[in-house]
Amino acid sequence: NLPKKLPVIQSQPTKRIYRTNY
């Protein structure tokens, strides 16, 4: 859901999803 460009800091709780999405 979150764009790859979004910083991981802002998505701290979504770090796991951010990494998987990337």
C-alpha atoms as one frame of an Amber mdcrd trajectory, in Angstrom:
protein
   0.000   0.000   0.000   2.785   2.386   0.861   5.027   3.645  -1.923   8.637
   2.519  -2.006   9.742   6.133  -1.967   8.126   6.620   1.439  10.712   6.790
   4.244  10.915   3.813   6.563  11.041   6.172   9.541   7.489   7.331   8.911
   6.356   3.724   8.498   8.118   2.400  11.572   5.274   0.014  12.469   4.986
  -0.911   8.803   8.702  -1.533   8.390   8.071  -5.226   7.807   5.455  -4.547
   5.104   7.617  -1.815   3.576  10.526  -4.231   3.254   8.300  -6.956   1.800
   6.627  -4.504  -0.568   9.966  -3.211  -1.746
